[in-house]
Amino acid sequence: MKVSYKILKKYLPYIESAESVSKDLIMHTAEVEEILSEKKSFENIVIGIIKEISKHPDADNLSVCQVDIGESELSQIVCGGDNLAIGQKVVVAKPGSKVLWHGEGELIELKKTSLRGVESNGMICASEEIGLKEQFPQKGPKNILDLSFLNDDAGTLLSKALNKDDEVLVIDNKAINHRPDMFSYMGVLREISTINKKNIDLNYENIDFSNLKTLDVENKIPSKVKRYSLLSVSNVENITSNQDIKTIIESAGHSVKGLLIDLSNYSLYFYGQPAHIFDRDKINGKIEVRFAKTGEILEALDDKTYNLTSNDIVIADQEKILALGGIIGGKSSAVSKDTKNILIETAHFDQAILRITGKNLGLRTDALNVFEKDIMPETCHYATSLILKELQNNFKNLTLDGYFDSYPIKQKKVTQKLDIDFYNDLLGTSYKKEEITDILKNLGINIVGDTLEIPFWRKELTTKADIAEEIARITGYDKIIQTIPRINLGAIIQNPIYNLKNDSKTFFSHKGFFDVFNYSFVNNDLMQKLNQDTSNLVDLKNSLSLDATHLRGSLIPNLMKGLQDNIKNLSSIKLFEIEKVFYKKENNIVEKYMLSGVMVAKKDIVYYDLQNILSDFFKTIFVDNFYFEKCDKNIEFAHNGRVAKIILRGKEIGIIGEIHPSVAKRFDIEDRVGFFEIDAEKLLSGAYNKTKAKDLSIYQENNFDLSIVVDKSVNGRDIYQTILQTDKKLIQDIELFDIYENNEKLPGKRSLSFKIFIQSTESTIKDDVKTNLIQEIIKRVEKKGGSLR
């Protein structure tokens, strides 16, 4: 948003400088990116009068000009312009000034130079070279800017001659996107006056059109065009606009084109309401506001032709398209120098439709940018009044011939309760009621008793917190005294799942697992690969894609997909995840956390590696009284005989095992795949138990290995317990590290290899104590039908 300091100063005479305004806006409202000084931009650039012209002796396309720039001697300048003439007033950039070379790139500083052997003291400029291309469009690529229409003498500063001594504040749009009112002079003026605690005598123009006859217009899409107004005015001319209108339009970066065209831009920038003016004499019959018909075209004011679709809003008469609603007008009804009778259009178009139309057609206009902010329909009437007021100031014989205003659903007035205590509590302040109400009144908020009536231009103020923010913003955030908040510190209640997530991520990461975070969706193909039924899964009514048709009932499917995607690059890989799963149960949807993992390894004991990893994990989170027990039920994707239930305090909390080789191959995996899946909430029931501290032994730990041969029907856990019961004080830990099966050497049997850790709290373990322990273990194992290998 660009605003002229001159215009601000006209309405707010107490402001001291553009810098002071910039500071106020930065501290209270939005960042001011820069202050553009027109005077500085045209430094050392003056009006010159060409006195002599001769051909360059060594360049056919160059001329040598003797130019009067108000100094004692004529200045010699070499120029390539093709419209030079003696007596012509031109723009002369003297040495030391900065220009755009051929209107492109960065500013360059001019110096005295020699062109093809001829001295040149400056430059005769084209409009594009001094940033005035919009205001003075070039007629040809080599045309210099002809200012012969000016009455100024040679040597007059260009900034003075063209009234270019303003300063323009560039307000950062990103900070005011939620404030449609700030995309207008009205909003900025109101903001500055409120910051300075001053009343501003600036109200919207409001002319009554109710007595005028109704124009022949129909709004066929009132749900998409909430308001559409047309005012018919006769006996006007497209004269030159006054200086204020010129300043407002030019500070926004546009050129003035005559009053009847400029007034639509004036409404846009001053009130923040886009407007359009049609030449009434170029319109045939009834006017309709409707969607375009496929195949209709618009020859637009930008000299381009647009092919329209049935999703584009248009204004049309009975023969042609007049305008693309809210975006750009058409040439067929454009105002010209001969226009005498006009229609003034103000409207409120659906912002979503305009955005899509603009994107599809590759069109961006200032009107579209403002409509996208969702301005309020109330502004339409005031903008029409503003334009008419300016016309009445210029044409005493104008007449009003009719009016149309489609506004079926009026906007409801937004109100809130005034709550001084809430504002102060939220801000940590102690403002008095009078201080707060003064701020709110300056913001345009009407206060009736304890009710706040929010003005239509501040519709975003919907909550008490919004009002509190306005108070803090206008007062100044830097004025709020910092205080230490008072809170009642009670016991911190930690979420057990949160603790389990953190501990599992730390543990499994240290064990070489990758922590993954998959989407919560699966599809039929993925489930079929795992031989799983989808009948108990939760279907998605509006699935994002064919890959996401159900909510996952297990973490294993997506973990297997993760293995498939990564196995090509890694010879072995481990993945784990702790997240929610969902499934149907008795017409309800169950939602719970699961902890799952998968790992690929070439060796045969991947299942037992996983058992040892889980055993270590359970110890990490203080789980006791757990064991693994043979699983008799059928797990669709698992290898029968290589699946176990995980038992905690006598209850099953999960399963551990190997993926069936045929299932693994469907995921392009040839090696063994181990898996586990644990109900996290059941695991928590036995986790983080308080344990009694005991002294660490000062004596060395010892260990030894035993390989025990048992029948295949013997549960490994029984042998584990048998060894442990031999001497609980001496035996600190037991680890199953190998299982060997060979039907030729050990028919019907298998060998279980254990590593047994022993340590005493009383003395170093001597060899005879260790030998006696081993013999006792062997005796107990033999009673269970086992033997030492």
C-alpha positions in Angstrom: 0.0 0.0 0.0 1.5 3.4 -1.1 0.2 6.6 0.4 1.1 10.2 -0.3 2.4 12.3 2.7 0.9 15.4 1.0 -2.6 13.9 1.2 -2.1 12.7 4.8 -0.9 16.2 5.7 -4.0 17.8 4.1 -6.3 15.9 6.4 -4.0 15.6 9.4 -2.3 19.0 9.6 -0.6 18.2 13.0 1.6 15.5 11.6 5.3 16.6 11.5 6.9 14.6 8.8 6.8 11.4 6.7 9.3 9.9 9.1 7.1 10.6 12.2 4.1 9.0 10.4 6.3 6.0 9.5 7.4 5.6 13.1 3.8 5.7 14.4 2.7 3.1 11.9 5.7 0.8 12.6 5.2 1.0 16.4 1.4 0.5 16.3 0.2 -1.0 13.0 2.5 -2.3 10.3 6.0 -2.0 8.9 6.7 0.8 6.6 9.1 -0.7 4.1 10.5 2.6 2.8 9.8 6.3 2.2 10.1 7.2 -1.4 11.2 10.8 -1.9 10.1 12.1 -5.3 12.3 15.2 -4.9 15.3 13.0 -4.3 14.5 10.8 -7.3 14.5 13.9 -9.6 17.6 15.5 -8.1 19.7 17.3 -10.7 17.0 16.8 -13.3 15.6 20.0 -14.9 13.5 21.4 -17.7 15.6 22.2 -20.8 14.8 24.0 -24.1 16.5 22.8 -27.3 18.0 25.8 -29.1 20.1 24.1 -31.8 20.2 20.6 -33.4 22.9 19.2 -35.6 23.8 15.8 -36.9 26.6 13.9 -35.1 29.6 13.8 -37.4 30.3 10.2 -36.9 26.9 8.6 -36.0 23.8 8.7 -38.3 21.4 7.9 -35.4 22.7 10.6 -33.0 22.1 14.3 -32.8 24.1 17.0 -31.1 21.8 19.4 -29.2 22.5 22.8 -27.7 20.1 23.0 -24.7 19.2 25.9 -22.4 19.1 24.6 -18.9 18.9 28.0 -17.1 22.7 28.4 -16.9 24.9 31.1 -18.4 25.9 28.9 -21.3 24.1 26.3 -23.4 24.7 22.7 -22.5 25.8 20.4 -25.3 24.1 17.0 -25.1 24.3 14.1 -27.6 20.9 12.4 -28.0 19.4 9.5 -30.0 15.8 10.7 -29.8 13.8 10.7 -33.1 11.3 13.4 -32.1 13.7 16.2 -31.3 12.7 19.8 -32.3 14.1 23.3 -31.9 12.2 25.1 -29.1 11.0 21.8 -27.6 10.9 21.6 -23.8 12.6 18.4 -22.7 13.8 16.6 -19.5 17.6 17.1 -19.0 19.4 14.9 -16.5 22.5 16.8 -15.6 25.8 15.0 -14.6 25.4 13.6 -11.0 21.8 12.7 -11.5 20.6 9.1 -11.6 18.5 7.5 -14.4 17.3 4.1 -15.6 19.3 3.3 -18.7 16.6 2.6 -21.4 14.2 2.1 -18.5 15.8 -1.1 -17.3 18.1 -2.3 -14.5 19.5 -0.4 -11.6 19.8 3.4 -11.4 23.1 4.7 -12.9 24.8 8.0 -12.1 25.5 10.2 -15.2 28.9 11.7 -15.8 30.3 14.0 -18.4 31.3 11.8 -21.3 32.2 11.7 -25.0 30.1 9.9 -27.5 31.9 9.0 -30.7 34.3 11.9 -30.1 31.7 14.5 -29.2 31.4 15.8 -25.6 28.0 15.3 -23.9 27.1 17.0 -20.7 24.1 15.0 -19.5 21.1 13.3 -21.0 17.8 14.2 -22.7 15.5 11.7 -21.2 12.6 9.5 -22.3 9.8 9.0 -19.8 10.9 5.4 -19.0 14.4 6.6 -18.0 13.1 8.8 -15.2 10.3 6.5 -13.9 7.4 8.4 -15.6 6.5 5.7 -18.2 3.0 5.3 -16.6 2.3 9.0 -16.5 3.7 9.7 -20.0 3.6 6.6 -22.2 6.1 6.6 -25.0 4.9 6.7 -28.6 8.0 5.0 -29.9 11.2 3.3 -28.6 13.3 6.4 -29.4 10.9 9.1 -28.3 12.1 11.5 -25.7 9.7 13.1 -23.3 8.2 16.3 -24.8 7.1 18.7 -22.0 6.3 21.7 -24.3 2.9 21.9 -22.8 4.4 23.2 -19.5 4.8 26.9 -18.8 8.0 26.5 -16.7 11.2 28.2 -17.6 14.5 26.5 -18.6 16.3 25.3 -15.5 13.2 24.7 -13.5 13.6 21.5 -11.4 11.5 18.7 -12.9 10.1 17.9 -9.4 8.7 21.4 -9.1 7.4 21.5 -12.7 5.5 18.2 -12.4 4.6 18.7 -8.7 6.9 15.8 -7.8 8.0 16.9 -4.4 5.9 14.5 -2.4 7.1 11.6 -0.1 5.4 8.2 -0.5 5.1 5.8 2.4 5.2 2.1 1.3 3.3 0.1 3.9 4.1 -3.6 4.0 1.0 -5.4 2.7 1.6 -8.7 4.6 1.1 -7.0 8.0 -2.3 -5.6 7.0 -3.8 -8.5 5.0 -6.4 -9.0 7.8 -7.3 -5.3 7.6 -9.2 -4.5 4.3 -9.7 -0.9 5.6 -6.0 -0.3 5.6 -5.8 -0.6 1.8 -7.3 2.9 1.6 -6.5 6.4 2.6 -9.6 6.4 4.8 -8.2 3.5 6.8 -4.7 5.0 7.1 -6.0 8.4 8.1 -8.2 6.9 10.7 -5.3 4.8 12.0 -2.9 7.7 12.3 -5.4 10.0 14.0 -6.3 7.2 16.6 -2.6 6.6 17.3 -2.2 10.4 17.9 -5.3 10.5 20.1 -6.9 13.0 17.7 -10.4 13.2 16.3 -10.7 13.2 12.6 -13.5 15.1 10.8 -13.7 12.7 7.9 -16.9 10.9 7.2 -18.1 8.8 4.2 -20.0 10.7 1.6 -23.6 9.6 1.8 -26.0 10.9 -0.9 -29.6 9.7 -1.0 -30.6 8.1 -4.3 -34.0 6.7 -3.2 -36.0 9.3 -5.2 -34.4 8.3 -8.5 -36.1 6.0 -11.0 -34.9 2.4 -11.1 -32.6 1.5 -14.0 -33.3 -1.5 -16.1 -30.7 -3.8 -14.5 -30.9 -7.4 -13.2 -28.6 -9.1 -10.8 -29.1 -12.8 -11.7 -26.6 -14.1 -9.2 -27.2 -12.3 -5.8 -25.5 -15.1 -3.9 -22.2 -14.4 -5.7 -22.7 -10.6 -6.2 -24.0 -9.6 -2.8 -24.4 -6.0 -3.8 -24.5 -4.3 -7.2 -25.1 -0.6 -7.7 -25.3 1.6 -10.9 -25.9 5.3 -11.0 -26.8 7.0 -14.3 -25.3 10.5 -14.7 -25.6 12.9 -17.7 -23.8 16.1 -18.9 -20.2 15.3 -17.8 -16.9 15.6 -19.6 -13.6 13.7 -19.4 -11.6 16.7 -18.1 -8.3 16.8 -16.3 -8.5 15.7 -12.7 -7.6 18.0 -9.8 -4.2 17.8 -8.1 -5.4 15.7 -5.1 -6.8 13.0 -7.3 -3.6 13.1 -9.4 -1.4 12.8 -6.4 -3.4 9.8 -5.0 -3.3 7.9 -8.3 0.3 8.7 -9.1 1.6 7.9 -5.6 0.0 4.4 -6.2 2.2 4.1 -9.3 -0.4 4.8 -12.0 -0.9 7.6 -14.5 -3.9 9.9 -14.7 -6.1 9.5 -17.8 -8.9 12.0 -17.4 -11.4 12.6 -14.6 -14.0 10.0 -15.7 -11.4 7.3 -15.7 -9.5 8.6 -12.7 -12.5 8.7 -10.4 -12.8 4.9 -10.4 -9.1 4.7 -9.2 -9.8 7.6 -6.7 -12.6 5.5 -5.2 -10.4 2.4 -5.0 -7.5 4.1 -3.3 -9.3 6.7 -1.1 -12.3 4.5 0.1 -10.8 1.1 -0.7 -13.8 0.3 -2.9 -13.2 -0.6 -6.5 -15.5 1.2 -9.0 -16.0 1.2 -12.7 -17.4 3.9 -15.1 -19.2 2.9 -18.3 -19.9 5.2 -21.3 -23.7 4.9 -21.1 -24.2 5.8 -24.8 -22.3 2.6 -25.8 -24.7 0.3 -23.9 -27.7 -1.3 -25.6 -30.7 -2.3 -23.6 -31.0 -4.1 -20.3 -27.9 -4.7 -18.2 -27.4 -8.1 -16.6 -25.0 -9.3 -13.9 -24.5 -13.0 -14.6 -22.1 -15.8 -15.2 -20.5 -15.8 -18.7 -21.6 -18.3 -21.3 -18.9 -20.7 -22.5 -17.4 -19.2 -25.6 -18.1 -15.6 -24.8 -15.1 -13.2 -25.1 -14.1 -9.9 -23.6 -12.0 -7.3 -25.4 -10.5 -5.7 -22.3 -9.1 -2.3 -21.5 -5.6 -3.8 -21.5 -5.9 -4.5 -25.3 -6.2 -8.2 -24.7 -9.0 -10.6 -25.6 -10.1 -13.1 -23.0 -12.0 -16.3 -23.6 -14.5 -16.7 -20.7 -16.1 -19.7 -19.0 -19.3 -20.3 -17.2 -17.5 -19.7 -13.9 -16.7 -16.1 -14.7 -18.9 -13.2 -13.5 -19.6 -10.6 -16.2 -21.6 -7.4 -16.7 -23.4 -7.6 -20.1 -26.0 -5.7 -22.1 -28.2 -7.4 -24.7 -25.5 -7.5 -27.3 -22.1 -7.8 -25.6 -19.9 -8.3 -22.5 -19.3 -4.9 -20.9 -16.9 -6.0 -18.1 -15.4 -8.9 -16.3 -16.9 -8.3 -12.8 -14.5 -7.0 -10.2 -11.4 -7.4 -12.4 -11.4 -5.3 -15.6 -13.6 -3.4 -17.9 -14.2 -3.9 -21.6 -13.3 -1.6 -24.5 -16.8 -1.7 -26.0 -18.2 0.5 -23.2 -15.0 2.3 -22.2 -15.0 6.0 -21.4 -13.3 8.3 -24.0 -12.6 12.0 -24.5 -16.0 12.3 -26.1 -18.0 10.7 -23.3 -20.9 12.8 -22.0 -23.2 10.3 -20.1 -22.0 7.6 -17.7 -23.0 4.8 -15.5 -21.1 4.6 -12.1 -20.7 1.0 -11.0 -19.8 -0.1 -7.4 -20.3 -3.7 -6.3 -19.3 -6.6 -4.0 -18.2 -9.7 -5.9 -17.5 -13.1 -4.4 -13.8 -13.1 -3.6 -13.3 -16.9 -4.3 -14.7 -16.7 -7.8 -12.7 -13.6 -8.7 -9.5 -15.3 -7.5 -10.1 -18.3 -9.6 -11.0 -16.2 -12.7 -7.9 -14.1 -12.3 -5.7 -17.1 -11.9 -7.3 -18.9 -15.0 -6.9 -15.8 -17.2 -3.5 -14.7 -15.8 -5.0 -11.4 -14.7 -4.0 -9.3 -11.7 -5.5 -5.9 -11.1 -5.6 -3.6 -8.1 -9.4 -4.0 -8.0 -9.0 -7.8 -7.8 -6.3 -7.5 -5.1 -8.8 -5.4 -3.0 -11.8 -7.7 -3.6 -9.7 -10.6 -2.4 -9.5 -8.9 1.0 -13.3 -9.4 1.3 -14.3 -5.7 1.7 -17.7 -4.9 3.0 -20.8 -4.3 0.8 -21.7 -1.1 2.7 -18.8 0.8 1.1 -20.5 0.6 -2.3 -23.0 3.4 -1.6 -20.4 5.6 -0.1 -18.0 5.2 -3.0 -20.8 6.0 -5.5 -21.5 9.2 -3.4 -17.8 10.1 -3.3 -17.6 9.9 -7.1 -20.8 11.9 -7.6 -19.6 14.5 -5.2 -16.5 15.1 -7.2 -18.5 15.3 -10.4 -20.9 17.8 -8.9 -17.9 20.0 -8.0 -16.9 20.1 -11.6 -20.2 20.0 -13.6 -23.0 22.3 -12.3 -25.4 21.1 -15.1 -25.1 17.4 -14.5 -28.3 15.4 -14.0 -29.1 12.1 -12.3 -31.1 9.8 -14.5 -31.6 6.7 -12.5 -30.2 4.3 -9.9 -30.1 0.6 -9.3 -29.1 -1.1 -6.0 -29.3 -4.9 -5.5 -28.5 -5.6 -1.9 -31.0 -8.3 -0.8 -29.2 -9.5 2.3 -28.0 -6.7 4.5 -24.9 -7.3 6.7 -25.8 -7.7 10.4 -24.4 -5.2 12.8 -21.6 -6.8 14.9 -21.8 -6.0 18.7 -19.8 -6.9 21.8 -20.1 -6.3 25.5 -17.7 -3.8 26.9 -15.5 -5.6 29.4 -12.9 -3.4 31.1 -11.8 -6.1 33.6 -11.2 -8.7 30.8 -9.1 -6.3 28.8 -6.9 -5.4 31.7 -6.6 -9.0 32.9 -5.5 -10.1 29.5 -3.0 -7.3 29.0 -1.8 -7.1 32.6 -2.8 -3.4 32.7 -4.9 -1.2 34.8 -6.4 1.2 32.2 -9.4 3.3 33.3 -12.7 3.0 31.6 -12.4 6.5 30.1 -9.0 5.7 28.6 -10.3 2.5 26.9 -13.5 4.1 25.6 -11.6 7.0 24.2 -9.4 4.6 22.2 -12.4 2.6 21.0 -14.4 5.7 19.9 -11.4 7.0 17.9 -11.4 3.6 16.2 -14.9 4.3 15.0 -16.5 1.9 17.5 -19.8 3.3 18.8 -20.5 2.7 22.5 -24.1 2.5 23.7 -24.1 1.7 27.4 -22.0 -1.4 27.8 -22.4 -2.4 24.2 -19.8 -2.0 21.5 -21.1 -1.5 18.0 -18.3 -2.5 15.6 -18.1 -0.4 12.4 -18.5 -2.3 9.2 -14.9 -1.5 8.1 -13.6 -3.5 11.2 -15.6 -6.7 10.8 -12.5 -8.7 12.0 -13.1 -7.5 15.6 -15.2 -10.5 16.7 -14.0 -11.3 20.2 -13.1 -9.6 23.4 -9.4 -10.5 22.8 -9.5 -8.6 19.5 -10.7 -5.5 21.4 -7.9 -6.0 24.0 -5.4 -6.2 21.2 -6.6 -3.0 19.6 -6.2 -1.3 23.0 -2.7 -2.6 23.4 -1.8 -1.7 19.8 -3.0 1.8 19.9 -1.7 2.5 23.4 1.7 1.0 22.3 3.0 -2.4 23.2 6.1 -0.6 24.6 3.9 1.2 27.1 2.7 -2.0 28.8 4.7 -2.5 31.9 6.3 -5.9 32.1 5.1 -7.9 35.1 5.8 -11.4 36.2 2.6 -13.5 35.8 1.1 -15.1 38.8 0.0 -18.7 38.5 -0.9 -21.4 40.9 1.7 -24.1 40.7 0.2 -27.4 41.3 1.6 -30.9 40.7 2.7 -31.4 37.1 0.6 -34.2 35.6 2.6 -35.9 33.0 1.1 -37.8 30.1 2.3 -41.4 30.3 2.0 -41.9 26.6 4.3 -38.8 26.1 6.9 -40.4 28.4 6.6 -43.7 26.6 7.0 -42.1 23.2 10.2 -40.2 24.3 11.7 -43.3 26.0 10.9 -45.6 23.1 12.3 -43.2 20.5 15.5 -42.8 22.6 16.0 -46.6 23.2 15.2 -47.9 19.7 17.2 -45.2 18.0 20.2 -46.3 20.1 19.5 -49.8 18.9 19.8 -48.8 15.3 16.1 -48.4 14.5 14.8 -45.5 12.3 11.9 -43.6 13.9 9.2 -43.2 11.2 6.0 -41.3 11.0 3.6 -42.7 8.5 0.2 -41.4 7.3 -2.7 -43.0 9.2 -4.1 -44.5 6.0 -3.9 -47.9 4.2 -5.5 -49.3 1.1 -6.9 -52.7 0.0 -3.8 -53.7 -2.0 -1.4 -53.1 0.9 -3.7 -55.1 3.3 -4.0 -58.0 0.7 -0.2 -58.2 0.6 -0.3 -59.0 4.3 -3.3 -61.5 4.0 -5.3 -59.1 6.2 -9.1 -58.5 6.1 -10.3 -54.9 5.9 -13.8 -55.6 7.3 -12.9 -54.2 10.8 -11.1 -51.2 9.4 -12.6 -47.7 9.3 -13.5 -46.6 5.8 -12.9 -43.1 4.6 -15.9 -41.6 2.9 -13.9 -39.0 1.0 -10.5 -40.6 0.6 -7.6 -38.4 -0.5 -6.5 -41.0 -3.1 -6.7 -44.7 -4.0 -3.7 -45.2 -1.7 -5.7 -43.9 1.3 -9.1 -45.7 1.5 -9.1 -46.8 5.2 -7.7 -45.7 8.6 -4.9 -48.1 9.6 -5.8 -50.8 12.2 -2.1 -51.8 12.7 1.2 -50.1 12.2 2.8 -53.2 10.5 1.5 -52.6 7.0 3.0 -49.2 6.5 6.2 -50.3 8.3 6.5 -53.1 5.7 5.9 -50.6 2.9 8.7 -48.6 4.5 11.0 -51.6 4.4 10.2 -52.1 0.7 11.0 -48.5 -0.2 14.3 -48.6 1.6 15.6 -52.2 1.3 17.1 -51.4 -2.2 19.6 -49.0 -0.6 20.3 -50.8 2.7 21.3 -54.4 3.2 19.7 -54.5 6.7 17.2 -52.0 8.1 15.2 -51.5 11.3 12.1 -49.3 11.6 9.8 -48.5 14.5 6.8 -46.3 15.2 4.6 -45.4 18.1 1.3 -44.0 17.0 -2.5 -44.4 17.0 -4.4 -47.2 15.2 -8.2 -47.3 14.5 -10.7 -50.2 14.1 -14.3 -51.0 14.5 -15.6 -52.8 17.5 -19.3 -53.3 18.3 -20.5 -50.4 16.2 -17.9 -48.1 17.8 -14.5 -46.9 16.6 -11.6 -47.8 18.8 -8.6 -45.5 18.8 -5.4 -46.5 20.7 -1.7 -46.2 20.7 0.5 -49.1 19.4 4.3 -49.6 19.5 5.5 -51.6 16.6 8.8 -52.4 14.8 10.2 -54.4 12.0 13.8 -55.4 11.1 15.5 -57.2 8.3 18.5 -59.4 8.9 20.3 -62.2 7.0 20.9 -64.4 10.0 18.4 -67.0 11.2 17.9 -65.6 14.7 16.2 -62.3 13.9 13.3 -63.4 16.0 15.5 -63.9 19.1 17.4 -60.7 18.4 14.1 -58.9 18.7 13.2 -60.7 21.9 16.5 -59.5 23.5 15.9 -56.0 22.2 12.4 -55.9 23.7 13.7 -57.4 27.0 16.2 -54.6 27.3 13.6 -52.1 26.4 11.2 -53.4 29.1 14.0 -53.1 31.7 14.6 -49.5 30.5 11.0 -48.5 31.3 10.9 -50.6 34.5 8.6 -53.3 33.3 8.9 -56.5 35.4 7.1 -59.9 35.4 7.0 -60.2 31.6 7.8 -63.2 29.4 7.3 -64.5 25.9 4.9 -67.4 25.3 4.2 -69.5 22.2 1.3 -68.1 20.2 -1.2 -70.7 19.0 -3.6 -68.3 17.2 -3.1 -67.7 13.5 -1.5 -64.3 12.6 -2.2 -63.9 8.8 1.2 -62.4 7.9 3.4 -64.3 10.4 5.5 -67.4 10.1 3.8 -70.2 12.0 6.0 -71.5 14.8 7.9 -68.3 14.9 5.4 -66.2 16.7 5.1 -65.5 20.4 2.7 -63.7 22.7 4.2 -61.0 24.9 2.8 -61.5 28.4 2.8 -58.9 31.1 1.6 -59.9 34.6 -0.3 -62.8 33.1 -2.1 -60.7 30.3 -1.2 -60.6 26.6 -0.1 -57.1 25.5 1.3 -57.9 22.1 3.0 -60.3 19.7 6.5 -60.8 18.4 7.7 -63.0 15.5 8.8 -63.3 11.9 7.0 -62.3 8.8 6.1 -65.2 6.6 8.7 -65.5 3.7 5.9 -65.5 1.1 4.6 -62.2 2.5 8.1 -60.7 2.7 8.6 -61.5 -1.0 5.5 -59.5 -1.9 7.5 -56.5 -0.5 10.6 -57.5 -2.5 12.4 -58.8 0.6 14.3 -62.0 0.4 15.8 -62.0 3.9 14.1 -62.7 7.2 11.9 -60.0 8.7 11.2 -59.8 12.4 8.3 -57.8 13.8 6.6 -56.8 17.1 3.4 -55.0 17.9 2.5 -54.0 21.4 -0.6 -52.3 22.8 1.1 -49.2 24.3 -1.7 -48.6 26.8 -1.5 -52.1 28.2 2.3 -51.8 28.3 1.9 -48.7 30.4 -0.1 -50.6 33.0 3.1 -52.4 34.0 5.7 -49.8 33.2 7.5 -47.2 35.3 7.1 -49.2 38.4 8.8 -47.9 41.5 11.8 -50.1 42.3 13.7 -50.4 45.5 17.2 -49.1 45.2 20.0 -51.5 46.0 23.7 -51.1 46.4 25.9 -51.8 43.4 28.3 -54.6 44.0 32.0 -53.6 44.2 33.0 -57.0 42.9 33.7 -58.0 39.4 30.9 -59.4 37.2 31.6 -62.8 35.6 29.8 -64.7 32.8 29.8 -68.0 31.1 28.0 -69.7 28.2 25.9 -72.9 28.3 24.4 -74.7 25.3 21.4 -76.9 26.4 19.9 -79.6 24.1 16.1 -80.1 24.7 13.2 -81.5 22.8 11.6 -79.1 20.3 8.4 -79.3 22.4 10.1 -77.8 25.4 9.5 -74.1 25.9 12.7 -72.1 26.0 11.2 -70.0 28.8 11.0 -73.0 31.1 14.8 -73.6 30.7 15.3 -69.9 31.3 13.4 -70.0 34.6 15.1 -73.2 35.6 18.5 -71.6 35.2 17.4 -68.5 37.0 15.9 -70.4 40.0 19.3 -72.1 40.6 20.7 -69.1 42.5 18.7 -65.8 42.2 21.3 -63.9 44.4 24.2 -64.9 42.2 22.6 -64.9 38.7 22.1 -61.3 37.6 20.9 -61.8 34.0 20.4 -64.5 31.4 20.5 -63.9 27.6 19.4 -66.4 24.9 21.9 -65.7 22.1 21.6 -68.7 19.8 19.2 -71.5 18.7 20.5 -74.4 16.7 18.4 -77.0 14.9 19.6 -79.8 12.7 17.3 -82.8 12.0 20.3 -85.0 11.1 22.6 -84.3 14.0 19.8 -83.5 16.6 16.6 -85.2 15.4 13.6 -83.9 17.2 15.7 -81.6 19.4 17.3 -78.2 19.4 20.2 -76.5 21.1 19.6 -73.3 23.2 22.7 -71.2 23.9 22.5 -69.0 27.0 25.0 -66.4 28.3 24.7 -66.3 32.1 25.9 -63.2 34.1 26.8 -63.7 37.7 28.0 -61.4 40.5 28.2 -61.4 44.2 27.7 -58.5 46.6 29.9 -60.2 49.2 33.2 -61.3 47.5 34.8 -62.0 44.2 33.4 -65.2 42.7 36.0 -68.0 42.9 36.4 -70.8 40.4 35.0 -73.5 42.6 31.8 -71.4 43.3 31.4 -70.9 39.6 32.0 -74.7 38.9 29.5 -75.7 41.5 26.9 -73.3 40.1 27.3 -74.8 36.6 27.0 -78.3 37.9 23.8 -77.4 39.8 22.3 -75.8 36.6 23.1 -78.9 34.6 21.4 -81.1 37.2 18.3 -79.0 37.2 18.2 -78.9 33.4 18.6 -82.7 33.2 15.5 -83.1 35.4 13.6 -81.1 32.7 14.8 -83.5 30.0 17.7 -81.4 28.8 21.4 -82.1 28.5 24.6 -80.2 28.1 25.7 -80.0 24.5 
